Amino acid sequence: SGASQPPPLWRAPDMGLLAVPLGQLSMVRAWLDGTLLRAELRGPDGKLYTVVRGDRVGSDGGRVLQVSSSQVVVGEIGFGLDGQPFIVQEAIR
């Protein structure tokens, strides 16, 4: 019969910036919001995301370490050959 399917009970959340590799993000602008420096990043689909220090960014679970007028610095945890963790920093411009 032509009965329609019911809507799903659970819908996957929009992962936003957590689904985008850092290399696919570009910085659009930065501005001061009171005492907080914010930045706007553009994803590969053209969608804009506002970030501040401490936000989670990127598909490898990085965190925004610094926002400046020209770049957003994101830190990700990497592991050396000895298994010791270290912070890898990447700038988004």
C-alpha positions as CSV (number, residue, x, y, z in Angstrom):
1,S,0.0,0.0,0.0
2,G,1.1,3.6,-0.3
3,A,1.3,4.3,3.4
4,S,4.0,6.8,4.3
5,Q,6.8,6.0,6.8
6,P,6.6,7.6,10.2
7,P,9.3,10.2,10.9
8,P,12.4,8.8,12.7
9,L,12.2,8.8,16.5
10,W,15.9,9.9,16.7
11,R,17.7,12.3,14.4
12,A,21.5,12.5,14.3
13,P,22.7,15.9,15.7
14,D,24.3,18.5,13.5
15,M,28.0,18.0,14.3
16,G,28.8,21.4,12.9
17,L,32.5,22.3,13.4
18,L,33.3,18.9,14.9
19,A,32.6,17.2,11.5
20,V,34.9,19.5,9.5
21,P,38.7,18.9,9.2
22,L,40.7,22.0,10.2
23,G,42.3,22.2,6.7
24,Q,38.8,22.8,5.2
25,L,38.1,25.9,7.5
26,S,39.0,29.5,6.7
27,M,38.8,32.6,8.8
28,V,36.4,35.3,7.7
29,R,36.8,37.9,10.4
30,A,37.3,38.6,14.1
31,W,35.7,41.1,16.3
32,L,35.6,42.2,19.9
33,D,32.3,41.5,21.7
34,G,32.7,43.4,25.0
35,T,35.9,41.9,26.3
36,L,35.6,38.6,24.3
37,L,37.4,38.2,21.0
38,R,35.2,36.2,18.6
39,A,36.1,34.8,15.1
40,E,33.9,33.7,12.2
41,L,35.1,30.6,10.3
42,R,33.8,29.3,7.0
43,G,33.3,25.6,6.3
44,P,33.7,23.9,2.9
45,D,30.0,24.2,2.4
46,G,30.0,28.0,2.9
47,K,28.4,27.7,6.3
48,L,29.7,30.2,8.9
49,Y,30.6,29.4,12.5
50,T,31.4,31.7,15.3
51,V,34.1,30.6,17.7
52,V,35.7,31.8,20.9
53,R,38.7,30.6,23.0
54,G,37.9,27.1,24.4
55,D,35.4,26.0,21.7
56,R,35.8,22.6,20.2
57,V,36.7,22.7,16.5
58,G,37.6,20.1,13.9
59,S,37.0,16.4,13.3
60,D,40.0,15.5,15.5
61,G,38.5,17.2,18.6
62,G,40.7,20.3,18.8
63,R,40.1,23.3,21.0
64,V,40.5,27.0,20.1
65,L,43.6,28.2,22.0
66,Q,43.8,31.7,20.7
67,V,41.7,34.2,18.6
68,S,43.5,37.2,17.1
69,S,42.6,39.6,14.3
70,S,44.4,37.5,11.7
71,Q,44.1,33.9,12.8
72,V,42.5,31.3,15.0
73,V,45.0,28.9,16.7
74,V,43.6,25.4,17.4
75,G,45.3,22.8,19.5
76,E,44.9,19.1,19.0
77,I,46.3,16.2,21.1
78,G,48.8,14.1,19.1
79,F,50.8,11.1,20.3
80,G,54.5,10.5,19.7
81,L,56.1,7.2,18.8
82,D,56.7,6.6,22.5
83,G,52.9,7.0,23.1
84,Q,53.3,10.3,25.0
85,P,50.7,12.9,24.2
86,F,51.7,16.4,22.9
87,I,49.8,19.4,21.6
88,V,49.8,20.1,17.9
89,Q,48.9,23.7,17.0
90,E,47.4,24.7,13.7
91,A,46.5,28.2,12.6
92,I,43.3,28.9,10.6
93,R,43.7,32.0,8.5
